[in-house]
Amino acid sequence: MKKYLLILILLPNLLFSQDLYNKITGLKNELNYIKKQDYEIKTFSISPSGDWIILYGEMGYSYNVLTPSAIKHLKKINENKKNIVDIDLLNDSAWVVISEHNAFAYKYITNSLASALKKINDSKKKINFVSISSKGWLISYGNNLVAYKNLPAKMSEKLKELKGQNIIIKSASITNENGWVIITNDNNYYTENISTECQTELKLLKEKNATLKEVIFFNQAWFILYNKNEYSTNFL
């Protein structure tokens, strides 16, 4: 019985190659180091190949491997002492970065997403964050406004419902398998098609009065950011 239990516990990690396992272990080590320094972990993103970047503190960021175009842009923002608001890695070469004063930059994203970012920027409404999957995207902007394309049907319905109730969205995460999580400023969350384990962890954290921030998905693994710089994950 103990052998079967061990296999079930390790199953998510068995789905990773050694290279991916090493990369995500490196991510965990960096998250733990940032926490030890008592910086706030704002967000992080993981590419399909396991490369990652973490935003923390006022202007801090750290990464393992990034495309040169992204490194050059991030360095420029840092040298200008601007705050990096959000970043998403779509793959090893495609990325989008939102920074202070509604500035944005990207490489190899869909025309629909690029057009939406430009339109929102022209409207002078603040871009809060971007969430992207292999199928669709979502932009949060202004107080409780969202623009999106190719989202799961129930996620679109929930976004419209929250807008009607004037509830502000703190974060939204989309998996490549049409799963999703929405976390709102009143510390509630809404999900569909994610693992029971992840749902249970969100429920336990909320019951402990933790401040939920964001869920990041990668392959069969998930990370939940909460409080100032805490995280929970099924990646052992």
Protein Blocks (a to p, Z undefined) as FASTA:
>chain_A
ZZmmmmmmmmmmmmpcfklmmmmmmmmmmmmmmmmnopacfbdcddfkopacddehjlbc
cdfbdcfklmmmmmmmmmnopacfbdcdfblmbccdddehhiacdehiafklmmmmmmmm
mnopacfbdcddfkbccddehjlpccdehiafklmmmmmmmmmnopacfbdcddfkopac
dddfkopacdehiafklmmmmmmmmmnopacfbdcdehjbccddehjlpccdfbZZ
